[in-house]
Amino acid sequence: MDHPTAEAAMPARTNITWTRRTRLPLIASCALALTLTACGGSSLGGESDSDDDGPVRIGLLVPQSGIYTALGDDMKNAFEMYVDLNDGELGGREVEIILADEGETADSGQSAATKLIKSDDVHAVTGVVSSAVMNAIKDMVEGDEVPLVGSNASPTDLVDVEYIWRTSYVNDEPGIALGEHVADAVDGPVYLIAADYQAGKDEIEGFKETFLPAGGEVEATVYTPFPGTTNFQPYLAQIQSSDAAAVFAFYAGGAAVDFVKQYDDYGLAGNIPLYAPGFLTEGGVLDAQGSSAEDIYTSMNYSADLDTDVNNEFVEEYVERFDIEPTTYAVASYDAAAVLDQAIAAVDGDLTRESLNEAIGAVGEINSPRGPWRFNEGGTPIQTWYLRQVSEVDGELKNSAIDELGELGD
């Protein structure tokens, strides 16, 4: 099957120029060091005060330690790349990026966010990998009225917010995107297994939302302790002895590597098809999984092999800089920079947290490497989803887009 294309039927963006250029300094020297200390500048002092003389301060809240460090690196790389390609500016203004380590717990993320918002006086925050962190900082973000353009975490219960936007997707959408397809493709019941925390539960419920109405049958639903489960053999034994015709699984990071390799070692790969949200094989985990991941099917809003001019140029630039193909985490962070770029340029008058948030709400369609998308009323993307298959391409295993699964978010 030919790979899908997603050419944007819209004018080309004017704020980004895809030309090779000298790697210019991104921001002020203290921000280039990417320390966790403030780089100075006057306090915002509240939503009505402007700060038009200095650079725009953006807090980049991503994991730089813990189990999700690789995701944080993807997001950091892509955001900085966008700024670099725009001569160290967003919306025509100099940018100061203040990096904060989200870590891997709600407490560590909340502490880092507090520093960005209360001490560093950022105009906006971007990043956030963990749903637990997003829920922990929600009240502070809303109370301090600071725009948060999140580029990963988006729990299903994050509703009724005015200052939180996400360039990724709601947690349950990968499962929703895949449910009907699995119901049509699989002749028999499906075994559902996921890590026992909010994202795992969101993915399972999202999958059921479209799988069951399409005639799918559930063999069993199992949640494995998180983050302590590294030995999946007892669960794999249950799958093997069941009547399951396929498995739907949600794991990410190190747990994804453990699950996939043990799934193969236990003899299930090639015998019971494995379907999952794209996190199961996304980014560096696929390299660690090796041939054990071959023929796994996933749903995701992005694949590096989407054949569009925008994506081809993005992938070429990203690979040249970082020697690795971009992930959905990188694209969402790159698009967060694009959103801020357009919004800052559109602010009429003083740049404040309030005026910036209003401008974000008015941002139109983003011509993204994933394909064109726009915010819905809930502050998440209306976008196309893709069915991917892990296959060997030019001697390397890749997540290859093989079909479109439709549009979600509207």
URTA-V165823 format. One record per backbone hydrogen bond with DSSP energy under -0.5 kcal/mol. CO is the residue of the C=O (numbers start at 1). NH is the residue of the N-H. If there is no record, write none. Layout:
[[CO & NH] [CO & NH]]
This chain:
[[4 & 307] [7 & 9] [8 & 10] [16 & 18] [17 & 19] [22 & 24] [28 & 31] [28 & 32] [29 & 33] [30 & 35] [31 & 34] [46 & 49] [47 & 354] [56 & 58] [56 & 96] [57 & 123] [57 & 124] [58 & 60] [58 & 98] [59 & 61] [59 & 126] [60 & 62] [60 & 100] [61 & 128] [62 & 102] [66 & 69] [68 & 72] [69 & 73] [70 & 74] [71 & 75] [72 & 76] [73 & 77] [74 & 78] [75 & 79] [76 & 80] [77 & 81] [78 & 82] [79 & 83] [80 & 84] [81 & 85] [82 & 86] [83 & 86] [83 & 88] [83 & 89] [84 & 87] [85 & 17] [86 & 89] [88 & 95] [90 & 93] [93 & 90] [94 & 56] [95 & 97] [96 & 58] [96 & 98] [97 & 99] [98 & 60] [100 & 62] [100 & 102] [105 & 109] [106 & 110] [107 & 111] [108 & 112] [109 & 113] [110 & 114] [111 & 115] [112 & 116] [113 & 117] [114 & 118] [114 & 119] [115 & 119] [115 & 120] [116 & 122] [123 & 147] [124 & 59] [125 & 149] [126 & 61] [127 & 151] [127 & 152] [128 & 153] [130 & 134] [131 & 135] [132 & 136] [133 & 137] [134 & 138] [137 & 141] [138 & 142] [139 & 143] [140 & 144] [141 & 145] [141 & 146] [147 & 125] [147 & 149] [148 & 150] [148 & 165] [149 & 127] [150 & 167] [154 & 171] [155 & 158] [157 & 159] [163 & 148] [163 & 165] [165 & 150] [170 & 173] [172 & 176] [173 & 177] [174 & 178] [175 & 179] [176 & 180] [178 & 182] [179 & 183] [180 & 184] [181 & 185] [182 & 186] [186 & 188] [189 & 245] [189 & 246] [190 & 219] [190 & 220] [191 & 248] [192 & 222] [193 & 250] [194 & 224] [195 & 197] [197 & 201] [198 & 202] [199 & 203] [200 & 204] [201 & 205] [202 & 206] [203 & 207] [204 & 208] [205 & 209] [206 & 210] [207 & 210] [207 & 211] [208 & 212] [210 & 214] [211 & 216] [212 & 215] [217 & 190] [217 & 219] [220 & 192] [222 & 194] [224 & 196] [225 & 229] [228 & 230] [230 & 232] [232 & 235] [232 & 236] [233 & 237] [234 & 238] [235 & 239] [236 & 240] [237 & 241] [238 & 242] [239 & 242] [245 & 273] [246 & 191] [247 & 275] [248 & 193] [249 & 277] [250 & 195] [252 & 255] [252 & 256] [253 & 256] [253 & 257] [254 & 258] [255 & 259] [256 & 260] [257 & 261] [258 & 262] [259 & 263] [260 & 264] [261 & 265] [262 & 266] [263 & 268] [263 & 269] [264 & 267] [268 & 271] [268 & 272] [271 & 273] [273 & 247] [273 & 275] [274 & 297] [275 & 249] [276 & 299] [277 & 280] [278 & 281] [279 & 282] [282 & 285] [283 & 286] [283 & 287] [284 & 288] [285 & 289] [286 & 290] [289 & 292] [290 & 293] [291 & 294] [293 & 296] [296 & 390] [297 & 276] [298 & 388] [299 & 278] [300 & 386] [303 & 306] [306 & 308] [308 & 312] [309 & 313] [310 & 314] [311 & 315] [312 & 316] [313 & 317] [314 & 318] [315 & 319] [316 & 320] [317 & 321] [318 & 322] [319 & 323] [327 & 331] [328 & 332] [329 & 333] [330 & 334] [331 & 335] [332 & 336] [333 & 337] [334 & 338] [335 & 339] [336 & 340] [337 & 341] [338 & 342] [339 & 343] [340 & 344] [341 & 345] [342 & 346] [343 & 347] [344 & 347] [347 & 349] [350 & 352] [351 & 51] [352 & 356] [353 & 357] [354 & 358] [355 & 359] [356 & 360] [357 & 361] [358 & 362] [359 & 362] [360 & 363] [365 & 367] [366 & 368] [366 & 373] [368 & 371] [371 & 368] [373 & 366] [374 & 382] [376 & 379] [379 & 166] [380 & 376] [381 & 383] [382 & 374] [383 & 408] [385 & 405] [385 & 406] [386 & 300] [386 & 388] [387 & 402] [387 & 403] [388 & 298] [389 & 391] [389 & 400] [390 & 295] [391 & 393] [391 & 398] [393 & 396] [396 & 393] [398 & 391] [398 & 400] [400 & 389] [403 & 387] [406 & 385] [408 & 383]]
